[in-house]
Amino acid sequence: MAGPLRSAPPAEAAPLLAGAAGLLLLGAAAWLLALGRSAGPEDAPLLSTGAALLFAFAGIAPFAVYRLARAGASPRGAEPDLHDPLTGLPTQSALRGRLEETAALSRRQGWKVGVLVLNLRRFRDVNAAQGRAGGDLALRLIAARLRGAVRLEDPVARLSGDRFCVVQTALQDPADALRLAERLAALVAEPLDLPGGTVHATADIGIAIAPDDAEEPCLLLTRAEDALAAARGSPTPAILCFAPEREAALRRTLELEAELRIAIAEGQFQLHWQPQRRLSDGELLGFEALLRWNHPTRGMVPPDAFIPLAEKTGLIVPLGAWVIRTATAETAGWPGALKAGVNLSAIQLRAEGLVETVAAALAASGLPAHRLELEVTESMLVEDGPQAARVIGGLQALGVSVALDDFGTGWSSLAYLRRFAFDELKIDRQFLRDLEADPRVEAVVGAILGMGRGLGMRVVAEGVETREQADRLLALGCERGQGWLLGRPMPAEQARALIAAEAAPAAA
């Protein structure tokens, strides 16, 4: 009967095993050498050679035995490393153990515990500018700042790539956690001197307090992460404490995200089409594709209810690719030179493969590239200038038109009009609301029209809702418009019927 299985030797035994192997080989070599001295002429060379080989193995074998013993000491299922190799900070696994100990002690002593989770905002930009080595150095510097800002008994851990956690033990006043968070945010924001130049980082911070927000350590950490998620939704770096109402809102957001993923997989989306017309005679020039979500229980969900979430989660990339494929396929069936406009997201501009996605859609549909117009906003150019320039150049190289959407609502920098050779400017609808009542607005619209003509760009006015607005735009020299006066968004089948109806008189 076989005996019980023996466990692997502990890691501490590896040096002893290696040393024993070396001594055994040295002893065997010495014994052969002694035999060689007393042996006859025929056997002496063979014994000497054997002794030399054993001396050589005695120098190599201990290292091999050491490595094998170390490997055997870490069987499958062993605990993961407890310290992050890059920063030297405890890992999330180690933090959980410390947090459990701290929570147990605080319950006995009647203390509070603060958990602060920090996430570096847009740290990928540091990696992009400084390279991987520069990004790693920045993380080490930030980790050292965090560690140096708190007491020795307060754990600091690296949870993931650019996410850290600080546990504030023996907390007397919850306001102290907020003060510490402000101090940590200020430390992170101090300049980082790297070999590739000085960079600046910022952090969002979420805070949860035990026992106020949770007593169980894992739940406490989760609620700090929930607060962080809310902080990351702010347009600027933020510090937020856990709030139950935010947890309910986050739960609803997570539910909507799950439904959004299902909707993409099941094809619950459709495009509606809003006409774009020539103002002088109402001739149909094309349509803008507008995304709609036909939810199985909620009905038609408006874009502003799901597009921000799609952008935040990255789902806008596959969703946007579907829009491009569907829009090109639909437009390819239209007669004449009617064009289709498709809005792009900043996330699509940042993601790899947009130009390839558009090229593949054009090839699959057979749509001539000049009949597709992709619309970007000024904010995209501010946030992602170099990347936007590369992508826009690649799209225009395909023959696709690129329009600057919502012009006048963002930075309105003339530098962007000079740097990017846009094919079209779209005047934002907010200007049209006051066009007739405010002479200054009329002057601004006139200036935009003149600038567009001077730069060789088409200009389209969005939000044309009254005949008076259309007449005033015509008087200012605006030739194209889009808005409810000229046609409301409609499903594809209605757009096809409209095209056929307006083509019939021309054919006659």
N, C-alpha and C positions, 0 to 999 in steps of 0.2 A: 504494500500500500504506500502510495506516495506520501511524503511528509508535507507539512504545511508550507505554503509559499512564503518565502522570505521577502521582506520589503527591501527596497534599495537602500544602500548605506547612506547615512546623512551626509550633507555637503561638507561638514567639518572633517570627515574621515578621508577626503580626497588627498590632502597632502601626505597623510600617513601611508595610505596605499601606494602613492607614487614613490615615496621614499623607500618603502619595503621592496618594491619591484626593482629599484635601482641597486639596493644592497644585495639582493639575491643574484642579479646578473653579474655584479662585480665579484661576488664570492665565487660564482661558477667560472668566471674568467680567470681568476687567480689560481683556482684548482687546476684548470687545464694548462695554465702556464707552468705550474710546478711539475705536472706530469711530463710536459714537453722537455723540461731540463733533464729528467732522469730516463727518458725514452731513448730508443735506438735511433739510428740515422733515418730509417724509413718512416717512423711515426712522428718524429719531432716536428717537421714542417707542418704536418696536418694539425697537430695539437696547437701549435703556435698561431696558425691561421684561425682556428676556432676560438682561441682566447682573444685574438684581436677583434673578431666579429662581436663577441660578447661584450668587450669593452665599449665598442661603438654603440651597440644596442642599449648598454647601460646609460649612455648619455641621452638617448632618444625616448626610451620606453617610459621613464617617469612622467614625461609630458603627456604622452598618449594615455597612460593610466589615469593621470589627473583629470584630463578632459572627459574620459569615459565615466569616471566616478562622479564628476560634477553633473554630467548629463543624466546619469542614473539617479542622482539625488533629486531631480525635478521631474517626477512622473507626470503623466497626463492628469490634469485636474488639480495641479498644485496651485497655490495662491499666486495671483499675478504680482508683478513688481509693485512695491508700495511707494516708490519714489520716481518721479518723472525724470528721465535721463537728460532732458534738455535744461530744465530749470533747477533740478534738485529738490523741488517742492514735493510734498506728498501727493499721490494720485487720488482719484475719486474713491477708489477702494479703501485706501488708508484713511481718507477723510471720514468715511462712514463709521469706521471703528472709533475714531476720535470723537465724532459727534455723539455717538451712543454713550461713550464714557462721560462726556461733558453734560449731556442731558440728564443722565442718572445722578451726577453730582449736584447739578443745579436743583433738581427736584428735592434732594435731601437738604440742601442749604437754603432753599427758597429764593434762588437767584433766577434771573432771566438769561436767555441766550439769544444773541443776535446772529443771524446767518445772512451774509451779504454775498451775492453772486454778481460778478462783473463780467461784462462782455465788451471787448474792444470793438469800436465802431469802424467799419470799413477797413479792417486791418489788411484785407487782401490788397488794398492799394499800396500799403507799405511793402508787401511782398513783391508786388509788380514793379515798384520803383527801385527797390533795394536788392532784389533777388532773394533766394531762399536763405542764404547765409546771413544777409542783413536782417531779414525778418526774424530768424532765430535769435540773433543778437538782441534785437529789440524786445523779444519776449523774455530773454534772460534779464535784461535791464529792468523791465517792468516788474518781473517777479521779485527782483531784489528790492525795488522800491516798496512793494506791498509788504514784503517780509520785514523790512526795516521800519515800517510805519505802525506796527502793532506790537503788543507785548509778547514775550516768549511763549507764554502759555496759550496764546490765541492762535489756533492753526490757520495756516494759509496753504491752499492747495490749487493745483492746476487741474481743472475738470476736463478740458478738451483743448483743441488748438489755441483759441484766443479767449478762453473763458477761465476765470479764476474764482475762488471762493475764500472768504475770510469768515472765521467763526469767532464772534466776540463773546468770550466767557465772562461769567460773574457780572452780568449787566445789571446795573441798578435802575437806570432810567432808559426807556426805549428811545428817547430823543438822542441818547449817546450814540446809538447805532446810526442815526441820520447824520450826526456830526462826523462820525468816522467815515461814512460814505462820501461826504463832501470832501474830506481831507484826502481820501484815496483817489477820488476823481481828479482833484487838483494835481496830485503827484503824477498820475498817468498822463495828464495834459502837458507836463513839463517837457521841453524839447529833448529829443533823443539824438545824441551825436553818434552817427553811424559812419562806417567807412565811405559809403556812397553819398553822404550829406546828412544834414539835419532834417528830421521828420517830426511830426507832431501826431500823437495818438489821442483819442478820446474814448471814454467808457460810459456805457449805460450800466446802472446798478439796480438790482432788485433786492429788497430787504424783507425778511420774515423774522418774527420774534416768538420765542417759546417762553412760557406756555400760551401766550395770547393768541397766536395764529395756529399753532399746532404743538403737540407734545411729542409725538412720535418723530424721531430724527429724519426718516426718509420723507415723511409728509412735510416736515418743516423745510427741507431742502427743495422739495417740489414747489412749495408755495413761494419761496424766494425766487425760483425760476419763473413762476407765473408772474410775479411782480416785474421781473426782468423783461419778460415778453411784452408786457404793457409798456415798459419804458422804451423798448426798442421800436415801438410803434410811433414814438414821438419824432417829429422832424429834426429835432436837435437832441444832443445827449441829455439823458434824464436820469433822475434817481426817484424811484417809487417804492413805497411800502406796500406790502400785501393788503388787499382789500377784498372782502367777500364778494362785493358786487362786481369787482373786476374778474374774480374767478368765474362767476356766472357768465359774464360777457365772454371770457376766454373759452368757456365750455361751448357756448353758442358758436363762437368762431371756429372751434375745432370740429363741431358738427357740420358747419357749413363747408369747411375744407374737405371733410370726408365726402359730403354730397357732391362737391365740385369735382373731386377725383372720379366719382362714379359717373357724373354727367359727361366728363370727357371720354371715359371708356365706353359709355353707352350712346354717345352721340346725341345728347339732349339739346345741343345748341343749333341755332339757325341764324342766318344773316337776313337782316332787313335792309332795304335799299332806299336811300333818299336822293331824289333827283337833283341834278345841278343843271342850271339853264342859262342861256344867254338872255340878258335882261331886256335887250332891245326888242326882240320878237318872240321870246319864250322858247326858242328852239332847245330841244333836249341835247345836252352835251355828254352826259354820263351820270353816274351814281356814286354815292359814298356808301360803302358797306358798313353796317352797324351791327354789332354782335348782340344777340338776345339769347337768354337761357330759358327754355321752355321746361320748367320744373314740373315733375309729375304730380305734385300736390300743391305747390305754391303758385302754379301758373307761370306767367311771364315775369321773370325776375329782371329788374332794370340793371344796366351795366354797372352803375355806381355802387350796387350792392354786392358785386362779386369781383369786379376787375381789380380793385385795390388788394383784395385777398389773393387773387391769382398772381399778382405781381409780387406780393410779399413771400409767397410760398414757392415761387418759380414756376408755377403751373401755367403762367402766361406764355411760356416758351412753347410747349406742345399745343396749347390752345391757339396761340398766334399762328403757328404753322398750319393748323387746321383752317383758320380763317383765310390765310393766303392761298392754300390749295383750293378751298371751296370758291373763293372769289374769282380766281383765275379760270376755274372750270366753268362757272356760271357766265362770266363775261365773254368767254370764247364763243358762246352760243348767240351773243347779240349781233345784230347786223351793223354794218358800217364801221365807223371809227369811234363808237361810244367807249368811254373810259370808265374804269373802276378805281375808286380811291379806297385805300386800306390804311387804318391807323396802326402805327407801331408803338410799342412800349419801350421805355428805357431799358428794361430788363432784356428785351429781345436784342437791342443794340449791343449790350454787354456780352450776351451769350455768344458762343462760337457757332458758326454755321448758318447765320441768317442769309447771307448771299447765296450759299448753296441751296438753302431751302427755297428761295425765290426762283433760282435758276431751274431747279427740278420741277417746281409747280408750272412754270412757263412751258417747259419742255413737255410735260405730261398733258397739259391742256391744249397746247398749240396756240396759245394767245400771243400775239405780237407784243414784245416787251413795252413798246411805247404806249400801249393801251392800259398799262398798269401804273398807278401812281401811289406811292407810299408816303404817308404823312408823319412827320416828326414834330415835336414841340421844342420851344426854345430851352426849356428846363433840361432836356436831354443833352443839349449842346454844352450847357454850363457844367453839368455833372460829369459828362463823359466825352469831353472835347476830342482828344486824340483818337479814341476808339470810334467815336461817331464819324470822324473824318474818314477813317479807313473804310468803315462799313458803307457810308454814303457814296464814297468813291467807287466801291465795288458794285453797288447797286446801279449806279449811273453807267458804269462800264457795260452792264448787261443791256442797257437801253431803257431802263425803267426811269420814270419821272419821280422826283422827290419834291414834296411840298413842305413848306414851313407852316404848320398849323397854329391856330390861336395867336397869330402875330399881334403884338402890342400888349399882351397880358403878362409876359415874363420880363426878361431883362432888356429885350428890344435893343440889343447891341448891334450897331451897324457893322462891327467887326465880323459878326457871324454871317451877315449878308455878303461881305467881301470874301470871307474864307470859304464859305460853302456856296457852290453854284446851284442854288435852288431853281427849280423849274417853275414853281408857283408859290405865291404868298396867299394865305387865307386870313382875312381880317376877322378878328374875334367878334362874336355877336354882341358883346357888351358895348361896343362903339355904336352899334345901330340903334340901341335903345334910346340914346340921347341925340341921335343925329339931327333931328329936326329942331330940337329945343335948344341945343347948346352950340353956338358958333365955333367954340374952341374944338369941340369934337369933330365938327365938319372940317375944320382946318387940319386936324390930325389925319382924318381919313383921306383928305385930298393929298396930304404929304406922302402917305403910304402908297397911294396910287401912283403918284409921280415918281417915287423912288422905285417902285416895281417896274414901271415902264422903262425908266432909265437903266435898270439892270437887266432888262430883257426877260422879265418874269411875268407870267400871267398872274392876275390878282382876282381873287374870289371873295365876295362878301358873304359871311355866314350869318344866319339868323334873320334873313329877310322875311318879315311877317306882314308888312302892309304895303299897299300900292304906293303910298307916299314915300316910304323908305326906298323902294325900287326906283321911283322917279328921281329922287335926290341923288342916289348912287349913279344913275345914268348921267345926270347933269354934271357930276364930278368926274366922269370918265371911266366908271367901273362897268365892265362889260359882262361879268359873270356873277351869278348869285346862287345861294342855296338857303332854303328855309321853308317854313310852312306855307308861305304864299305861293311858292313854286312847286311844292310837293312834299307831303309828309312821308316818313319812312314806311315802307310796305314790304310784305313778303316777296320772295323771288317770283312766284307765279303772277302776282299783280304787276310787278315791274315788267315782266315779259309782255303781259297784256297791254300795258301802257306803251311800251316800245312799238308793239304791233299796231296799236291804234294811231299813234302819231306818225308811223311810217306809211300808213294807208293813203292819206291825202296826198303825200309827196309822190307816191307811186302812180296815183291817178293823174 
